[in-house]
Structure formats: structure tokens, C-alpha cells
Amino acid sequence: MSIEKWNERYRAGEQLFDTPSPLVTRFVADLAPGVALDLACGPGRNALFLAERGWRVTAVDGSPIAIAKLRRRYGDFDARVADLERGEFRIEPDSYDLVCCCYYLQRDLFPQMKIGIRTGGMAIVIVLLAGVGTPTRVSPGELRAYFAGWNVLHYREQEVAELVAVR
């Protein structure tokens, strides 16, 4: 979906969830706060949850409407408007203790995410699952393959593919 379509949805009050992803809350609960990156954050439900628990969070989304909503809710926040598909945000190597990417699929981001996570750091990824040949969704086993060699703490495939892995 284009950024303009997302802007329209956010203006209409759609996709404005207040609660963080249950996968994020479950796996972050026992972690000491560190530096986190929330990719395709939307209005920031996961980013806000992390920040409220002491994490230093960088939240990135292509929608200026979503980022404005996040800033209004939290104020002083490292929230950035950047089109990920155009490479407007660069993930620096070994910079994050946690990278979240929930309900967004951009296959060429996986190598960047992995490089950006410090040793011992965690990736939490949720993407839509589909059959083979559906480009906007992952095929069965595809998400797990991107993190081959990592310590996978959680992996599930139903309507979505969920992965929690430690570098």
C-alpha cells in the first residue's frame, strides 16, 4: 500500500491501536531497557510501549500523519518520517538491542535489520503469511530462513508469521 493510502487511513482514524503487539509485550517484559528501533511504526503503539519502559527508541515510518500522531501522544520522541522502500533511513551496524518490524514486509530490510542488531540483541518480526508467489506476504518458512543461524526463541505461522530471534 502506498504512503498516501496509509495517510488516508490514519486521517480517517483507522489503524490507531493503543495496545502494543502481544508478541512485543511478551518478549520485552524481562529485558533490560536498551536502544530500540521500531520500523514501519505507524502511530507508534510498540514504540510508545518501549519508551514507557525506559527504552531509547527510534521510530520510523513513511507516513507523516502517523509520525505526527506519535509525536502528539508522546512529545519528545525520536520519530522520523522516512520512506523505507526508497532507502531514506539507514540502519547503522551494531546500533540496536532490539529491532521491531510488525506487519510490514520489505524483504531487503532483513539484512539491514540483522546487521543493525548488536550481539545478544533481539529481532521481533510479524508479517502476513500467504501461499507461494504472493509478493506482499511471506511464504511458509520464508521468515525463519531470513534468520537462519540466529537463536530463534519463538516462531509461529498461522495467518501471520511471527519470529523472535536473538543474534
WOQUI-V553369 format. One line per field, one symbol per residue. psi: psi as a letter, one per 40 degrees, with the letter a starting at -180 (. if undefined). A space follows every 50 residues. Layout:
psi = ???
This chain:
psi = iidddddddddeeifgidiihdddddeedeihiahihhifeaefdddddd deeeihhhhhiehdddddddddddbgighhhhhddefehhhiifeidhhh ghfhhgdedddddddehiheiihhhhiihaihehdeiiihedddddfhei hhdhhihbdihhhhih.
